[in-house]
Amino acid sequence: MKIRMEDMAMREHFTFTEKDLQIREQLEGFVPGRIFDAHAHIWRVRDLNYSGESIWTEGGGEMSADRWRASVEQLLGRRVQGGLLFPAPFKSCDLDGANRYLIEQLAGETNSRGLILIAPGYSDEQISLFLQNEKIVGFKPYHCFSSRQVTADSEIVEFVPERFWQLADRHELVIMLHIVKDSAMADPENQKQLRDLCSRYPKAKCVLAHAGRSFHAPHAYNVKALRGLENVYFDMSAVCEAEAIAPVLYEFGPEKLMWGSDFPVSDIRGKAVTVGDGFFWMQKETLDWGHAAGRTEPTLVGLESLRALKSAADMIGLNKTDIEHIFYDNAMRLTKQATAHDNRTQRLYSAAKAIIPGGTQFLRPELQARDKWPAYFSEARGCEVWDLDRKHYYDMSTNGIGSCLLGYRDEDVTRAVKRRLHLGGISTFYAPEEAELSERLLDIHPWAQQVGYTRTGGEACSLAVRIARATTNRSIVAVCGRHGRSDGDLAASLGVDDALNVHLPHESASPGVPGELSEKIVTFRANDKQAFDQLIGRYGDRLAAVLMEPCRYEDPEPGFLEYVRDETHRAGGLLIFDEITIGWRLHAGGAHLRQGVYPDIAVFAKTLGNGYPIGAVIGTSEAMEGAHRSFLSSASCTDSVGPAAALATLERMRAVNVPGIIADAGSAVKGAWKTYGLQSGLLIKAIDGYPCLARFEFTGEYADELKNQYTVKMLNRGFLAGTDFYPTLAHTPEIVASYGQAIGEVFTELAGMLERRRQE
């Protein structure tokens, strides 16, 4: 049946004005071609058993699916593919009648799905009958059905008893939840119950309506309390402030948010606004528009909500695909009308191998688990990562190859970067943050007087070596360990017995590096004074610098660093400490401060910017003298993002005992490896050393297979994990404990696999 909007225009709300049309035209380029309305009511007035005057009793005896479509198409045009429909919740409502009407209306809808209205006393038998309809995909509870006198003060379990969660979990159903209480998402008990219920019933799909009922926009910032719950979703129906939508996008990304009209609320002329510690519905029943300043003509809630979503999308920087997810794809997947992403991660990697040498820039997925380890991420927050198929993992591996010590997308660092990007990230002029960062680094390292910058750690090491060569007017550099991927660094591995290769990842080698360069790079091993003496004896008068980490996995032997420093100086060379990986991880400011041995030059990167591209070379005035005479520039030298990130990172690390916190996390994981290794009887070696760079090894003839299977089994449990763990500030005790439990399970399975293998 074709519904004319003039048939609905019984009151001011159900109308569409020229001003509304102008606003809709302004949104035309934002709204995608396909739309699924994830929150809409359809009902018969007689089922409400309510005689009061409100929008719910306007417009005739029923608000059918056709009327809903006519309303939404007036807002958005003929884009609507379907909707998630449910009855209007009234305490006096005839639940059976309302739900039967819903099913009748769904019969004429191809892509729409429904949620039956439920109340605590509603029988399981009646619910089961309705669930037999394939278009019913879940429940719509509401606080009005609570037994509390003031139902708006109800706890979640008072209007959604646990038996409904059990049913939803058993049948993978949706629960559309309108949380209440004055603080809504900011209420600690609401947060606690949501975490508890969603954790215990992971197959129940909880949709928090109205962005977690964040009509008071600041409440939305508390959605972060639900991070890590993969069965939590949001709709933004009737929310009219971008500040209430942006936190959902920020904490959960664009694939957990859905557009909804909240029909018929979408046809109210007005909007909900944050006021004081609450919110206020501005509409003709609550205020006189004639008192508004200027020529104010209110528009419909549906349009106000769309404008808020557009503003939030602009704030976060969403792209066209993200918007399509919000308006259509997410709801289609929620209602099982579209499958989850079809192995996009592995398919993209397979295609990339044809156009990118090796498929990726450095660590290839095959090094972890072939065809299993994800190559790409879509989102990363804290220590959580999502691949392109929306599979969620806790990163218990190296966390950005050791770069993100504070965790992915740290709030303080991200805020500093966003500010700098909004003001302009690069120009002909240099960034003032560079000077401020220099002062901060020199305050932390009183032995140094000058600072130079790069954008990567390898580049920083190369710069430090060039400065040392320029200062000393010498060319030989002695290296201990790996310090980047420059030709000069990789040349150290040519023709030398594993002096550098032990530091290189499997399959990482140096074809293409001229052999002649090896004449300028010599190697030595840590803690080997005799070998170092021989090196000094042979190359001392040509030695420009010694480049080494002050430590890596454990303390150097007592006196070794001092010995290297003194002998290097005696030969006329400079000592360069590479703090790129160990850096602030072991000790604030760098491991050399903990060791009490000061170099001539120190190099920082990775954790310095918490993963953003920034490297620093600091040194004494004497050691840095060559920097004034050598060419040390790049096209990115005026970038301000890296320095801004570094300043925010240093401030965060100044305020928090990062080394202590990550040492606790690393120690807990090492303890789990040891404990469950002994219990399972697996041959493992939990290597002693710093817990901030925790690691273990499988031993025996099946070591490689065990390592691979460990990773595969951890992936199946939602952990990115190998035999190395670089903890971050984001690895909470709860996450670490969960990983520890998984270690016990996986070690037990591996021990069983090994026993079967031995019996074959």
N, C-alpha and C positions, 0 to 999 in steps of 0.2 A: 504493500500500500504506500503510495506517495504521500508524504506528510508535508503540508505547506507550513512554513514558519508562522504565517499570519494566523493559522489556527491555534498556535501556541501563545500568541501575543495577548493573553488575558491580563497580564500585569506588566509592570515596567521591566521586570527581569527578562522575560522571554521576548526580547526584541533585538533588532540589529540596526544600528544607526549609521549615518554617513561617517561619523567619527570612528566607530568600530571598524568600518570598512577601510579607512585610511590606515589604522593601526595594523590590520591584517595584511595590507599591502606592504607595509614596512617589514613584516616578518616573512614575506614570501620567499626570499632567498635563503632563509634559515631552515624552513621546514622541508624535510625530504619528500620524496615522491610516494613513499609507502608509510602508513601509520597504523600502529596497533594501540588502541586505547587500553591502558593497563588498569584503569580504575573508573568504573562507571556503574551507576545504579539504574535499574529498571524495576517498575513496581506497579501494582494496582492500588489505588487509594483505599479500596475496601479492605485489603489485607492489612493495612496499617492499624485499623481500629482506632483511628485518631481523627478527631473532628476539629482540631485547631486550625488556625489560618497560618500557612507557611508555604514556602516554595514546594514542599512535598505534597501539598494538596491543591496546588494550582494546575491549570492546564488540562482540566478534565478528569475523567475517572481513572486513567492509566497513563503511565509513561513507558511506552513500549520500546522495543529495540529499534523500530523505525523512527520513533521520535528521538531517541538517542543519536542515531545516525544523522538525522536531519540537523540536529544541533551541532554536532561535531563537524559536519561538512560545512556548515555555515562559518565555523571558526577557521577551518583548515582546507576547505575545498574537498573535492572528491578523491581523497587520498586514503580514506579509512578502509583497511582490509579486514578489520575485526576488532573485538574488544574483550576484555575480561570483565564480565558483567555479574552483578549480584544485586539482591533486593535492598530496599531501604530499611535500615535497622531501627525499629521502634520497639520500646519495651512491651507495648500492647500488641505487637505484630502477631499475626497468624503465620507461624513459621512454615507449616505445611503448605498453606495456600500460597505464600510468597515464593516458596521454592518450586512449587508446581508451575506457577506462572513463569518463573525464570526458565524452566525446562521447555515450556511451550514456546517461549520466544526464541530460545536457542535453536529450536527445530528449523527455523527459517534463516539461520545464520550459518554460513559455511565455515568461516574461520574463527568465529567468536567462541569463547569458552566461558564457563560459569563457576561461581563459588556459591555454595549454598549457605544460607544464613543459619547459624547455630547458636545455641544457648546452653549453659551448663546442664540443664535438665533434659535436653533433647536426647531422645533414645538412640542407642547404637543401631537398633533395628531399622528405624526410619532413615537414619543417615546412610546405612548400607544400601537401602533401596535407591536412594538418590544417587549414590556413587556408582550404581550400575549403568547410569547414563554416561556414555563415553565423553560427553562434552562438559561434564562436571569434573573439575580438576582440583577442587579444594574447598576451603571453609572461609566464611566471613563471620568472625565473632565480633562482638561489640560490647563496650563497657556497660551499656544500658541494661544488659541482661545479668549483670552482677547482682548479688544479694545485698550489697552495701546500700545504706540509705542514700549516701552521696556517691553515686556510681563513678563520678569523675575522679574519685580518690582510690579507685580499685587497683589492687595488684593485678598483674597479668594473669596469674593462675586463678584469680577469682572469676574471670570471665572466659578464660581459655584453660580449662582444667587439663591435667596431664593426659587424660585419656584421649583428648583430641590430638595432642602432640604424638602420642603413640600411634594413633590411626594414620596421621599424616606421614609419620616415618615409615610405617608399614607399606603404605600405598604411594609414597613419594608425592604427597599432595602439597598444595599451596595453602598457607595460612596468611590471610591479609589482615595485618594487625594494626589497629589504631590504638597506640599506647596512650595512657592518660596520666593523671596527677599533674600538679601545677608545673613541675620541672620537666616532665616528659623524658626526653633522652638524657637530661642532666640528673635525673633521679637515680641515686646509687642502687636502690632495690630493683628498679626497672632494668638497669644494666646487668645486675647480678642474675636476675631471673632469665633474661634473654641469653646471656652467656651459658647459663646452666642448661636451659632447655634446648637451645640450638646445638650445644655440644653433645648432649645425650641423645638427641634425635637428629642426626646429621642428614637424613634423607627427607626430613620435613623442610619445605622451602618457605622460609619466613619473609614475607614482604612487609616492610615497615612503611605504612602509608604516610603520605604527606611529609616525606623526608624524615621519618621518625617523629611525626607530628611536631615539626619545628616551625610552627606559626610564630613562635617567639624565636627569631633567627639565631641568637646566640646558643640556644639549646643544641643546635645542629653540630656544633664543634665537638660534642660529646659522642658522636658516632664512632670516634676513634676507639672507644672502649670495646667495640665489637670487632675490631680488626682480627683477622685470622679465622673468622667464622665464614666458611665458604657457602653456607646455605642461607645467608642473609642477603636480602635485596631491598631496594627502595623504590617507591614511586614518588613523584614530586607533585602529585595532583593537588590543585588549589593553593599551592605555595606561591606566594606573590613577591617574594624577596630573594634576590640572587644570593644573598648572604646565607640563606638557609639551604641552598642547593649546592653551592660551591664546596662546603666541607665534605659532603657525600662524595662528590667527584674527586676531591683531593685525597680522601682516605680509602675509597673503594674503586675509583676509576669509572670510566664510562660504560663498562659492561655489567655494572650492578645497579644502574639507575634506569627507570622506565618512565616515559611520559604517560600521564593519565589526565583525563579531563575532570574527573569527579562530577560528571553530569549527575544532577542538575545544578550543582553548586557553580559549575562553569558558566551558567547563564545568569548568575547574580550580578547585578551592576554594582561594583565596588571592589574591595580587596582587603586582605588581612595584613595588618602592619604590626611591627614590633613597637611596643610602647612600654617604657619602664621595665619592669620585670615580668611583663606578660605580653599579651597581644590584643588587638582590637579589630573587629570586623567593621570596616567602613562600608555602610550600605544605607539605603533609604530609611530602613527601620531604626537605625542607630544614630543618624546625623542628618542635618539639613544641608544639602549641597549648596543651597543659596548663600550660606555663610562663608563658602570657600573663597579664598583670594583669587582675583582674576576671573577669567571665563573658564572655570573648571567644569569639564563634562566627563563624568566617570565612565569607564568602559567595563566590559565584562570580566569576571574573574578568570575565565578561560584565556582571554587575551593578556591580562596582567601576568598570569602564570607563565605563558609563553615568553613574554618579554623577560621575566625573571630567569627563565631557563637559558635564553639567549645570552643574557648578561653573564650568567655563571659560566657558560661555555666559553665566552670570550675571556673571562678572568683566568680560566684554566688553560685556554689555548687549544680547545678541542678541534679536531679536523672533521671533514665531511663523513668519514667512516664512523667516527665516534658518535656523531649526531644520528646517523642511521641506526646504530646500535640502540640508542636511547629511545628513539621513536618506534622502532619496529623489531629489530633482531633479538634484543634481550627478552622481550615478552614472548616472542615466538618460541624461543628456546625454553623459557620458563614453563610454558604451557605444552611443551613437547611436540610442537608443530614444526619445529626445526631442530635438527641434530646439533650437537656441540660441534665446534670447529673440527673439521675432518683432517686431522694429522697435518695441519698447516706447517707446524714447526719443522718436521722432518722433510716435508715436500719442498719447502723453501730452501732448506740446506742442500738437498739433492740438486736443486737447480743452481744454487750458488756455486757449487763445486765446479761447474762448467765455466764460470766467469770470474771467480775469485780463486787465485792459487791456494790450494788447500782447503777452500771453502770458507775459512775464517782468517782473521788476521794473526792469530797466535795459537792459543790452546784449542786444538780441534776436538770435537765431541768424541771421536774415535779413541782418544787417549783415556777417556773415562769409561764409556760403555757404548759400543757401536750400535747405531740405530735406536738408542734409548735416551742418551743424554741430550737434553734440549740445547740447540745451538743459539736460539734467540729468546729474548724476553719481551713481553709487552708492557709489563709494569714491574716495579721493584720498590718496596717500602720496608724500612727496618731491615730485617733479615728474611723478608718474604719476597718471593719471585713468582711471576706468572709467565708461562710460555705463551706462544701464539694460539694454543688450543685451550687457553684458560685453565690449564692445570696449575695447581698451586703447590709451591714447594717452600720449605724452610731451607735457607742456604746454610748448610753445615760444612761447606767446603772452604774456598779461599776468599769468598766475598769480594768480588771484583778484583781478583788477583792481588789481594792484600791492600787495595786502595781505600776501601770504605770502612775505616775504623769506627766511625760513629754510626754505621749502618747506612743503608740506601736511603736517599732522599731525606736526610736529616732536616728537620724543620728549620733550624736556625740557619744552616748553610743554604737551604733552598730559598729562604726569605731574602738573604743577602744577594743571591744570584738573581732572583726575580727583580729585585730593586735595580740592580745594575743593568739587566737586560732592558727593563722598561725605560731607563734613562739613556740607554745606548751602550752597547757592549764594547765597541771599538771605534776609534777615530784616528785622525792624523796626530792628535795630541796623545800623550801618555796618561795612564790612569793614576789618579792621586793615591789610590789604594796601594800602589806599588811602593810609594815612599812610606806610607804608614806601616805596611807589612815589613819593610826593611827595618824600621825602628823596633817593631815588635820582635823580630828575629834576633836582632842584636841585643835587645834587653834580656832575652832568654839565654843568649850565648855571649857573655861578656868578653870572651877571649877573641871574638871576631869584630872586625870594624867595617867590612864592606859586603855587599850583597849583589848578586847577579841573578837573572831569571831566565827560565826556559818554560816550555809547556809540557815536557815529559821527563821522566827519570833518566832514560837512556841519553837524551839530549843533554841533560844536566851533567851527567858523568863525562860526556864528550867535551862539554864546555869546561869543566873543571880540569880535565887533562890538557886542553889547549892552553888554558891560563897558566897552568904549571909549566908547560913547555916554553911559553912565551916569557915567563918570569925567570926561569933558570937558563934559558937559551940552550936546553938539552932536549933529547928526543926519546930516550928509553923510559918506558913506564913498566913498573913491576905490578902485576895484579894478582890478587888472591880472590878467587870466586868470579862470578859473572856480574857484569855491570852494564847491561844494555845489549843492543843489537847492532851497534855500529861496526863497520869493518874493522876498525882498530881493536875493538873489544873481542870480536869473534876470532880475529887473527890469532889470539892467544891459544886457541885450541888446535892450531895447525901444527902437526908434527910433534906434539908434546903428549906424554903419557897421561891422558885423562886429567890433566891439571885443571882444565876448565870444563871438560865434558861432563864431569860429575855434577856440575851445576846446571847443565842444560837439560831441558825436558826431553823425553823420549822423542825421537824423530826430528829433534831440532839440531841442525848441524850448520856448517858454514860453507857449502859450495858457493862459489862466486866471490869469495874473499881472496884477494891477491895474496899469494904466499909470501911476497916480499914484505908485506906489512908485519909478518911475524918477527921480523928482525928488530922491530921497534917495541915489541911487547914481550915481556918475560913473565914467567909465572912462579908462584911459590905457594906452599900450603900453610894453613894456619898452624901455629904452635910448633913449627919446625925451625928452631933457631939455627941449626946447623945449615940447613938448605938456604936460609936467608943470608947467613954469613957468606956462603959461596956465591950467592947472587950479588951481594955488595962487592965482594972481591973481584968479580968479573966485570960488573957493569957500573960500579960506583961512580967513576968519574964522568959517566955519560947519563947518569940516572936523573931524570926530571922529577919523577914522582913515584910514590907507592900508593896504589889504589886498593882499598880493602874495606870490608865491613868491620866495625869494631867487635861484632859478634853476630851470630846468626841464630843458632838453636840453643846454644849454651855459652857460659862464660869462657873466655879464653884462659889459657893457663896463666897463673899469676906471673906478672912481669913481662908477658910476651908483647903486649901493645906498647909498653914503655920501651922495650928493647927495640922494636921496629922503629918507633919514633926517633929514638936517639941515634940509631945506626943510619937511618935515612938522613937525618940532619947532619951527621958527621960526614956523610958522603956528598952533602950539598944539595940533596933533593928535598921535596916537599911531601908531607903525609896528607893523603886525602881519605877521609872516612865517608863511605857510602851508607847513609842512614835511610835510604829510600824505603826499604821493607821493615827493618827493625825499628827505626825512627821513634815515634811517639808510642809505639806499641809496647815496648818494654819499659820505657822511662820517658816522662815528659821532657821534651826537648831533644831527645836522642839518647841512644845507649852509651855514647862516649861520656856523657855527663855522669851517668851511673858508674862507669868505669873510672872516672876521674882522669882520663887521658885526653888532652886537647890536641886536635890536628892543626894543620895549617889551613886546610880547606875541608868543609863538610858539604855534603850533597843531600838534599831532601826532595821528595816528590810524593806520589801516591797519597799517603795519609795527610800530607800537608794541606791538600784541598779537598779531602774526603772524596777523592775520585775525580774531581774536576781538574782540567789540564793546567797544572802549575808545577814547576820545579824551581828549586832555589839552590844557588851555590853561594855559600858564605865563607869568608876567610879573613885572615889577618891582612892588614894593609900591605905588608911586605909580600905576602903570597899572592895577593890579587893585583900586584903592580902590572903584570903582563896584560891584564884585561884592558888597560888604558891604551894599549898599542895594537891589540889584535882585533880582527873583525868578528864581532859577536852579536849579530843581528838576525832577525827573521821577520817575515811578513806579519806574524802574529804578536810582535813585541809590544804593541799598544793595547792588546786585549786587557779588559778590566775584569772579566768574569772570574778568571783563575785567582787573581789577587783578592778579589772580594770573597770568594769561597774560602781562601786560605785564612783570611782575617776572622771570618765567622768560625772556622774550624778551630783555630787557636784559642778563640774566646771560649768556645764550648769545652775544649780540653783543659783550659785554665780553671773552669768552674767545676769540673767533674774529674774524679780520680779514675780516668779511663784505664790506665795500666792495671790498677787494682781490680777493677770490675771484670776486665777481660781475662785477667789471670784466674779469677774464680771460675769463670765459664770454661776456660781451657782445662783447668784442673779437674773439674767435674767430668768432662768428656774423657780425659785421659784415665780418670778413675774407672769410668764405665768400661772402657776398652780393657783395662787390666782385670777388673772384677769378672766380667762376662767371658773374657778370654780364658781365665782359669776355670770358671764354672763349666764352660762348654768343652774344654780340652783342646781348643784350637791352638795351633802353633802360631802365636803372634808375638811381636816384639813391640811393646809400648815404649817408644824411645824416650829416654830421660831428656830433660831439657826444659826450656821455657814453655810454660803452658800457653803463652800468647801466640805461639806457633806450634800447636800440638800436632803430633803425627804418630803413626804406628805402621808396622809392616807385617804382612803375612809371610810366614817362612815355610820351608818345605817344598816338595816337588810340585804342589798344586797352587803355589802362591799367586801366580798371575790369574788363574781361573777364580780363585777365592776373592781376589781384589775386584775383578770384574763383577762377580755375582753379588758382592757386598754392595756395590754401587747400584746395580739393577734392583736389588731387593729394597734398598733405601728409597730409590725413585718411586717404587710401587707404594711406599708408605708416605710419600710426600716430603722426602728429604733429599736435597742435593748433597751428596756426601761421597767422599773418597777416603783416602787414608791420611789426608791433611785437613786440619781444621784451624782456620784463622778467625778467632772469635771477634765480635764487635760489641759495641755498646748496646746494640739492639737485641742481643741474645739474652733474653730474660731467663731467670731461673726456671720458669715454667717451660719455656721452649727447650732449654737444655735438658731438663728432666724428661721431657717427652722423647727427645732424641736418645737419651740414655736408655729408656725403656725399649726403644726400637733396636738399639745395639744388642741388648739381651736377646730379643726375638731373632734377629738376623744371625747372630753368632750361633744360636741353637740350631737354626735351619742349616747353616753352613757346616756345622759339625756333623749333622745327620747326612748331608750330601757327601761330605768327605768320607764318612764311614761306609756309605754305599759304594762309593768309588773304589775304596780299598778292597771291598769284598768282590768286586767284579773280576 
